Amino acid sequence: MSTKVSWLKGVFPALVTPFRGGTEDPASLIDEKAYRRLIRHALPNVDGIVTSGTTGEFPYLTREEQRRLVEIGIEEAGGKPVVAGCGASSTKEALALARDAQDSGASAALIVTPYFLHPSDKGVYQHFYDIATAVDLPIILYNIPQVMDRYLPRTVVEDLADVPNVVGLKDSSGNLTYTMELLEYVGDRIDLMVGHDEVVLPALAGGVSGMILASAQVYPEVWQTIIRLVEAGKVEEARATQRRVQKLSRIFCRHGGGVAVKAALKMMDLDMGPPRKPLKNVGGALLHETRAEIRLELEKLGKAPITATAFEYPVGPLSERFGDLEITPELIEEHRLSVGSGEAGESLNKVGVDLIAGGKETPLGDAYALQMTYPLHRREALTTILEPALTVRPATLLLPTLPQKNLRQANMVYGPAQSGLARAIVDAVEAERIPAETINDSVMVALVTIHPSALDRNKIAKSVQAAAAKAIEQAFC
């Protein structure tokens, strides 16, 4: 019968393996200095560490490198448990790695389901049994069907739970049905650790002992907070806390391995070098859009510095702010164009909306058509839609006042701002703040100002809606 170990609980980061470039291979050598720095960074907020797992690119490591990672981990862990990844497709190789881990002083070996050539269930059992009975070291089973192309069968786990030194299982499947089945059948004999960052909270609520996660080297303190909240029965707070990191957790899970995590760490001034070939940092591994999302989420968490940007919201007479449309104060007065302005939000999520409205036959109508035909570079006007194929009335253009210099800035305007503006217009029409007789014969242009370092899309959408409502009220009062 297996005996649970007291230390297999809490937060364990599945560490990336830092590489430094060589003359031939851009990731030919382990960067031991960077590895030590990474462990020291994570250690205050974790209960142990895991070396050379999936996030650590174990298939691309030599036996000697894996042994060295364990040695460094033990040197830096300050007495906290060090779990050695000992994954291999053959029993012989995995056993050799487990023996190295034992000789190096590891606390346990994490061993993945045999992969590539898939043995029968009996063969899977024999793989783990042969390793467990050949070493005097706790064994943690590892289920990760996303890359192994098969689950570790529950019936096999149930039998292995009777092997004395099989003490736990890491489940990275994200399949809570599978997790709950394991808890039902073996939860009294071995500890289960969730390995899928997106489902930590429900897994903890279901009864797992802790987590082994890639993200635990990026925001381990968040996971520790969630554990404490769950233990205290504060489920609503735990939900809110997990949602703060859900998008980053999803990115890490969907991209797998260490590529996305290394990108995040580099943004946090923890450069762990490139991944090993054939993995790539960009161009097939991480799209520029994904990197922008990672940066944005890290900034929200205070994990990456927000780049200072010299910036001022529009000032001066409102009638003079429409020069880009070639609409002058004189034209506004002559053609009785309506103008209004509003601001809403706070700090980096503060927005400003300057609105101008008038008949289609006025110079504003010409300016509207000109913006659609000859858009301003990096300030392309966008038709305001409530949902796909459903434009608002009066027909309205959203024109950013600032050049969109990167994808992060554009993502704040083209989407959140568009949605907020559309909702403000629809609400105003329903409330008859915009006269019904103008709906079909008028056009509007909203000049929207969003801080270049804005952080929260949801807040931006709400701020634009509130600011636009003020601008509409002023324009049509």
PyMOL commands that set and color helices and strands:
alter all, ss='L'
color gray80, all
select helices_A, chain A and resi 32-45+58-60+63-76+91-104+121-132+145-148+154-160+176-186+197-206+215-217+220-231+235-244+246-255+259-267+288-300+318-320+323-325+329-334+347-349+363-373+407-430+436-438+457-476
alter helices_A, ss='H'
color red, helices_A
select strands_A, chain A and resi 10-13+19-20+29-30+49-51+82-85+108-112+139-143+166-171+191-194+210-213+338-344+351-359+382-383+385-387+390-391+395-400+442-450
alter strands_A, ss='S'
color yellow, strands_A
deselect
rebuild
show_as cartoon
